[in-house]
Amino acid sequence: MTETSRASPLPRGNSGGIVVFGGGTATNSLVDVFERIRGQRNCSLSYVIPISDNGGSSSELIRVFGGPGIGDIRSRLVRLIPGSDTDPEQRALRELFNHRLPSERERARVEWLDVVEGRDRVLWRDVSSEKRELVRSVLNLANLEIVKRARPSSTFNFAKASIGNLFLTGARVFTGSLESGIYLLSSICSIPSTVSALPVINSNFTHHISAGLADGTVITGQNAISHPSAPTSLPASGPDQDAEGRLLLPPALTDTASGTMTPLETETAAHDLIEDATLPGSLPSLRKPYIEFSKGGGGGGGGAAKSAEGKAGEGEHVDDDDDDLPARIDRIWYINPYGHEIRPVPNPKVLAAIRGAGAVVYSIGSLYTSLMPSLILRGVGDAIAGVNGSGSGGPKHKVLILNSSIDRETGPSGDPYTAADFVRAIVRGAGSQGVQGAWTGLAAADSLPHRSNKDEATPNANSTTTANASISAPSTTVTVTAPAAQNEQKTPASVSGSGLWSSQAWSAEAEQVRRYVTHLIYLEGEGALRVDREELGRLGVECIRVYGRRVDGMLRYDEAGLTRALEAIVGRPDSMGRNRRNTSGQ
């Protein structure tokens, strides 16, 4: 593929493009599924990716350079590199941009210099000379900026740094544009112009999020929301820390500040002694590096399991640190470095992609840190719902691919989310436009009685219409449950006798829900989320059950089954003239 092809217009089928909301690792395992659907429809495929991640090696880049969290963007771009299984150079580029430096700080610095100077014979072995020198020039610029920013109190920690993240940072600093950095990496790796990775906010600044829990607790920073962890140490030459990782003022300043400053003020003052990219007075929790942390706290699992000759989704992680939050998450919002709520403007290309799409997919991953940071931005919900001057009505299909299990964000374990809770959370987030209390068209997930997973009752077969849509595929079955007819609506079993809902109330809620979610794909098995098809049917959501595979103890979507399920929703090109539910081809 020539690099000039990146500049060609995106080909679009008559049915519009596909927009996928999601974060990094989990959605990466479904890339092949989405590409297969895109190819069948001959349309564009746009991945909308948040930039609020402040964990891992991204936290060190943010601390020293500032700018957006780019880890998920880099991860998606590398996953999209074509031909990496057969072409030696493409494989080498994938390994290069995915490569992480050693965890030991000094070894990492030495290896980084070997890469920049072109002396690492393993990583550069199959990369052509013209691409090698182009990549090296960007990495050398990043290294120059790192050296220029070095201070006695603050030096860059290369431990576990991603070469791809450093490349994107260098390209962004050089061009002054995040999108230009993405374009450069895409061009070098020959990523097709039919597929794009769109940062939900196109910015050179850092954007953080906070979470408000139902009990009033506020958690600041995406890493703290998803992954309970102790912050890593700052450079040894920097200020000392106490047992809880808080910075301490030097002795010369402690005497004068004693008794006059709160612990937060003291730690903030200590951070202000470090000269880095963060503004003086910024919240300490947003200034700490989080290079070491468990990645198991979020995501919910469910990544695709390939067929016997394939391999499981790359980059999957094991859930080894999944401490419960004290209460359910009630709301997510963006904040400035001082903790004040802000309402950023979304990337105009994201809004354009949604308005030109025929289908929107909410992919698997962390509900509140992978999906919600994109949905709450002003204008995004309206674009999904079709509230715009074009009169297009928005994308026809709005599909939620449900996680296979709960995670830290969708607990606590004693009161886990159900599928209906997921749907309601997405609808509230997209409908709120990021404004607290602005969305009044839908009840909160906690306002309706719900049963525990242990007490799940079998849905009444007479209350829903089940289409005969079984699909023959290896280890895969797909069952479609259509929403209940409006004239047959009754109070669902979960709230029967409560008097909370009339048929009119359910009808009104269903109308609001279908503006943002029309279909739900889910797995059924031990440990999976409870899916009340009756309740979802009355919300206007069509349910498609896919029997997946258990890989390493975790239930995962089967690629063939998930592909067939999406085909049943969006339709194949050769069957769009027929009933889309006739998945047997008869």
Secondary structure in CASP SS format (residue, H / E / C, confidence):
PFRMAT SS
TARGET T0000
AUTHOR 0000-0000-0000
METHOD secondary structure of the structure
MODEL  1
M C 1.00
T C 1.00
E H 1.00
T H 1.00
S H 1.00
R H 1.00
A H 1.00
S C 1.00
P C 1.00
L C 1.00
P C 1.00
R C 1.00
G C 1.00
N C 1.00
S C 1.00
G C 1.00
G E 1.00
I E 1.00
V E 1.00
V E 1.00
F E 1.00
G C 1.00
G C 1.00
G C 1.00
T H 1.00
A H 1.00
T H 1.00
N H 1.00
S C 1.00
L C 1.00
V H 1.00
D H 1.00
V H 1.00
F H 1.00
E H 1.00
R H 1.00
I H 1.00
R H 1.00
G H 1.00
Q H 1.00
R H 1.00
N C 1.00
C C 1.00
S C 1.00
L E 1.00
S E 1.00
Y E 1.00
V E 1.00
I E 1.00
P C 1.00
I C 1.00
S C 1.00
D C 1.00
N C 1.00
G C 1.00
G E 1.00
S H 1.00
S H 1.00
S H 1.00
E H 1.00
L H 1.00
I H 1.00
R H 1.00
V H 1.00
F H 1.00
G C 1.00
G C 1.00
P C 1.00
G C 1.00
I C 1.00
G H 1.00
D H 1.00
I H 1.00
R H 1.00
S H 1.00
R H 1.00
L H 1.00
V H 1.00
R H 1.00
L C 1.00
I C 1.00
P C 1.00
G C 1.00
S C 1.00
D C 1.00
T C 1.00
D C 1.00
P H 1.00
E H 1.00
Q H 1.00
R H 1.00
A H 1.00
L H 1.00
R H 1.00
E H 1.00
L H 1.00
F H 1.00
N H 1.00
H C 1.00
R E 1.00
L C 1.00
P C 1.00
S C 1.00
E C 1.00
R H 1.00
E H 1.00
R H 1.00
A H 1.00
R H 1.00
V H 1.00
E H 1.00
W H 1.00
L H 1.00
D H 1.00
V H 1.00
V H 1.00
E C 1.00
G C 1.00
R C 1.00
D C 1.00
R H 1.00
V H 1.00
L H 1.00
W H 1.00
R C 1.00
D C 1.00
V C 1.00
S C 1.00
S H 1.00
E H 1.00
K H 1.00
R H 1.00
E H 1.00
L H 1.00
V H 1.00
R H 1.00
S H 1.00
V H 1.00
L H 1.00
N H 1.00
L H 1.00
A H 1.00
N H 1.00
L H 1.00
E H 1.00
I H 1.00
V H 1.00
K H 1.00
R H 1.00
A C 1.00
R E 1.00
P C 1.00
S C 1.00
S E 1.00
T C 1.00
F C 1.00
N C 1.00
F C 1.00
A C 1.00
K C 1.00
A C 1.00
S E 1.00
I H 1.00
G H 1.00
N H 1.00
L H 1.00
F H 1.00
L H 1.00
T H 1.00
G H 1.00
A H 1.00
R H 1.00
V H 1.00
F H 1.00
T H 1.00
G C 1.00
S C 1.00
L H 1.00
E H 1.00
S H 1.00
G H 1.00
I H 1.00
Y H 1.00
L H 1.00
L H 1.00
S H 1.00
S H 1.00
I H 1.00
C C 1.00
S C 1.00
I C 1.00
P C 1.00
S C 1.00
T C 1.00
V E 1.00
S E 1.00
A E 1.00
L E 1.00
P E 1.00
V C 1.00
I C 1.00
N C 1.00
S C 1.00
N C 1.00
F C 1.00
T C 1.00
H C 1.00
H E 1.00
I E 1.00
S E 1.00
A E 1.00
G E 1.00
L E 1.00
A C 1.00
D C 1.00
G C 1.00
T C 1.00
V E 1.00
I E 1.00
T E 1.00
G C 1.00
Q H 1.00
N H 1.00
A H 1.00
I H 1.00
S H 1.00
H C 1.00
P C 1.00
S C 1.00
A C 1.00
P C 1.00
T C 1.00
S C 1.00
L C 1.00
P C 1.00
A C 1.00
S C 1.00
G C 1.00
P C 1.00
D C 1.00
Q E 1.00
D C 1.00
A C 1.00
E C 1.00
G C 1.00
R C 1.00
L E 1.00
L C 1.00
L C 1.00
P C 1.00
P H 1.00
A H 1.00
L H 1.00
T H 1.00
D H 1.00
T H 1.00
A H 1.00
S C 1.00
G C 1.00
T C 1.00
M C 1.00
T C 1.00
P H 1.00
L H 1.00
E H 1.00
T H 1.00
E H 1.00
T H 1.00
A H 1.00
A H 1.00
H H 1.00
D H 1.00
L C 1.00
I C 1.00
E C 1.00
D C 1.00
A C 1.00
T C 1.00
L C 1.00
P C 1.00
G C 1.00
S C 1.00
L C 1.00
P H 1.00
S H 1.00
L H 1.00
R C 1.00
K C 1.00
P C 1.00
Y E 1.00
I C 1.00
E C 1.00
F C 1.00
S C 1.00
K H 1.00
G H 1.00
G H 1.00
G C 1.00
G C 1.00
G C 1.00
G C 1.00
G C 1.00
G C 1.00
A C 1.00
A E 1.00
K C 1.00
S C 1.00
A C 1.00
E C 1.00
G C 1.00
K C 1.00
A C 1.00
G C 1.00
E C 1.00
G C 1.00
E C 1.00
H C 1.00
V C 1.00
D C 1.00
D C 1.00
D C 1.00
D C 1.00
D C 1.00
D C 1.00
L C 1.00
P C 1.00
A C 1.00
R C 1.00
I E 1.00
D E 1.00
R E 1.00
I E 1.00
W E 1.00
Y E 1.00
I E 1.00
N C 1.00
P C 1.00
Y C 1.00
G C 1.00
H C 1.00
E E 1.00
I E 1.00
R C 1.00
P C 1.00
V C 1.00
P C 1.00
N C 1.00
P H 1.00
K H 1.00
V H 1.00
L H 1.00
A H 1.00
A H 1.00
I H 1.00
R H 1.00
G C 1.00
A E 1.00
G E 1.00
A E 1.00
V E 1.00
V E 1.00
Y E 1.00
S C 1.00
I C 1.00
G C 1.00
S C 1.00
L H 1.00
Y H 1.00
T H 1.00
S H 1.00
L H 1.00
M H 1.00
P H 1.00
S H 1.00
L H 1.00
I C 1.00
L C 1.00
R C 1.00
G C 1.00
V H 1.00
G H 1.00
D H 1.00
A H 1.00
I H 1.00
A H 1.00
G C 1.00
V C 1.00
N C 1.00
G C 1.00
S C 1.00
G C 1.00
S C 1.00
G C 1.00
G C 1.00
P C 1.00
K C 1.00
H E 1.00
K E 1.00
V E 1.00
L E 1.00
I E 1.00
L C 1.00
N C 1.00
S C 1.00
S C 1.00
I C 1.00
D C 1.00
R H 1.00
E H 1.00
T H 1.00
G C 1.00
P C 1.00
S C 1.00
G C 1.00
D C 1.00
P C 1.00
Y C 1.00
T C 1.00
A H 1.00
A H 1.00
D H 1.00
F H 1.00
V H 1.00
R H 1.00
A H 1.00
I H 1.00
V H 1.00
R H 1.00
G H 1.00
A H 1.00
G H 1.00
S H 1.00
Q C 1.00
G C 1.00
V C 1.00
Q C 1.00
G C 1.00
A C 1.00
W C 1.00
T C 1.00
G C 1.00
L C 1.00
A C 1.00
A C 1.00
A H 1.00
D H 1.00
S H 1.00
L C 1.00
P C 1.00
H C 1.00
R C 1.00
S C 1.00
N H 1.00
K H 1.00
D H 1.00
E C 1.00
A C 1.00
T C 1.00
P C 1.00
N C 1.00
A H 1.00
N H 1.00
S H 1.00
T C 1.00
T E 1.00
T E 1.00
A E 1.00
N C 1.00
A C 1.00
S C 1.00
I C 1.00
S C 1.00
A E 1.00
P C 1.00
S C 1.00
T E 1.00
T C 1.00
V E 1.00
T E 1.00
V E 1.00
T E 1.00
A E 1.00
P C 1.00
A C 1.00
A C 1.00
Q H 1.00
N H 1.00
E H 1.00
Q C 1.00
K C 1.00
T C 1.00
P C 1.00
A H 1.00
S H 1.00
V H 1.00
S C 1.00
G C 1.00
S C 1.00
G C 1.00
L C 1.00
W C 1.00
S C 1.00
S H 1.00
Q H 1.00
A H 1.00
W H 1.00
S H 1.00
A H 1.00
E H 1.00
A H 1.00
E H 1.00
Q H 1.00
V H 1.00
R C 1.00
R C 1.00
Y C 1.00
V C 1.00
T C 1.00
H E 1.00
L E 1.00
I E 1.00
Y E 1.00
L E 1.00
E C 1.00
G C 1.00
E C 1.00
G C 1.00
A C 1.00
L C 1.00
R C 1.00
V C 1.00
D C 1.00
R H 1.00
E H 1.00
E H 1.00
L H 1.00
G H 1.00
R H 1.00
L C 1.00
G C 1.00
V C 1.00
E E 1.00
C E 1.00
I E 1.00
R E 1.00
V E 1.00
Y C 1.00
G C 1.00
R E 1.00
R E 1.00
V E 1.00
D C 1.00
G C 1.00
M E 1.00
L E 1.00
R E 1.00
Y C 1.00
D E 1.00
E H 1.00
A H 1.00
G H 1.00
L H 1.00
T H 1.00
R H 1.00
A H 1.00
L H 1.00
E H 1.00
A H 1.00
I H 1.00
V H 1.00
G C 1.00
R C 1.00
P C 1.00
D C 1.00
S C 1.00
M C 1.00
G C 1.00
R C 1.00
N C 1.00
R C 1.00
R C 1.00
N C 1.00
T C 1.00
S C 1.00
G C 1.00
Q C 1.00
END
